[in-house]
Amino acid sequence: MEPLEAVLKARRMLEVVTPLKGDCGRACGGACCQPDEDGQGGMLLFPGEEALYAVLPEGFSIRADDAVLQGAKLLTCDGFCERGNRSLSCRLFPMLPTRTGARMDRRAWAVCPLMESGKRGLNPAFVEAVKEAGAVLYACPEHAKFLDAIHAYNEQLKKLAL
């Protein structure tokens, strides 16, 4: 499967289902996607996903971000957007697919109040959709490499927390 095709399929799987049965962005004021006072923040675009933002919706921006993976792109919005405009990373947040399921994404600790409850505090349908989307993504080598890099970064964060 081509990277963009996999992204589109995974995005559809997460089109309606969300971490909470309501708008979780209300719990944090959309902190996961808008830049902070230093201009940091946003969501990484999956390989091929940038093509979906050739014409950026109002309030969106894309910039290079090599913190997790060389050549990665970060999508930022003003903190509120239509669900159809949200990136795959945004739709997955605060979870991260693994090769065998899904886990909480350590990068979310800085902005997401849902982290404290872990998976048990999330909508079970959302957790299942993340797992299913992960199976699609891991079937594409580019996405597998991308996700593996994020997991490696998560492990670095785990070591820093000790």
Secondary structure, 3 states (H helix, E strand, C coil): CCHHHHHHHHHHHCCCCCCCCCCCHHHHCCCCCCCCCCCCCCEECCCCHHHHHCCCCCCCEEEECCCCCCCCEEEECCCCCCHHHCCHHHHHCCEEECCCCEEECHHHHHCCHHHHHCHHHCCHHHHHHHHHHHHHHHCCHHHHHHHHHHHHHHHHHHHHCC
